[in-house]
Each structure stands twice: as C-alpha cells, then as structure tokens.
Amino acid sequence: MKHLLIAVSLIGLALTGQALAGSPCPPGFAVLQASDTCVRISGSVRSDALAGSGLLNGSNSSRIQSGARLQIDVRKQTDYGPLRAVIAVGNLRR
C-alpha cells in the first residue's frame, strides 16, 4: 500500500508538469513543474485464461491468471553527474 501511495503521488506530479520545447529530458520523459527533474511512468497488464485445455489436470478445468506492473523512472542532472531512481511494483509472472 505504501508503494501505491508513492506511485500515485509521483504520477500526480508528472501530470502537472509541462513539457517544454528544449527540455533536458530524453524522449518519453516529462519535466516536473518548476524543476529539471524528468519522470517516465510505464507499466503493463496481463491476463490469461485456459478452459478445458490439455495443459490442465482435467478436461473440465479452467484457470484465470492476471497481473500488473507499474514502473516509475526519475532522472535528474546533478553537479556530480546524472542521478537515476527506478521504482517498480508489480506481480507479473511469465
């Protein structure tokens, strides 16, 4: 729950930022408002369903799986070089 709160807070900050025409951010990143910090929010959702398959233990069985992943990538240029933080939360299984 703590991770979700942090993720939602960073999403809110990213959505209030404005992309400027010569921004210091790489493609796919957004500039946070009134700073030179770059943020990218990405993720994925997966869902599988098997019904009556030979892969299951029985011909009348069924199975449903789902998962999601959220990743927040924050970058900032400092006096000592680039600083990067990545927060990844999820339960995707392959």
GIJOCOR-V213162 format. One line per field, one symbol per residue. phi: phi as a letter, one per 20 degrees, with the letter a starting at -180 (. if undefined). burial: I if it has 9 or more other C-alpha atoms within 8 Angstrom, else O. A space follows every 10 residues. Layout:
# GIJOCOR-V213162
phi = ???
burial = ???
This chain:
# GIJOCOR-V213162
phi = .fffffffff fffffefdfe fcffefgndd efglbdedcc dcrbccbccc cmeffdepfd ebbccbabbc ccddcbedfe pfdcccdccr cfcd
burial = OOOOOOIOOI IOIIOOIIOO OOOOIOOOII IIIOOIIIII IOOOIOOOOO OIIOOIOOOO IIOOOIIIII IIIIIIIOOO OOOOOOOOOO OIOO
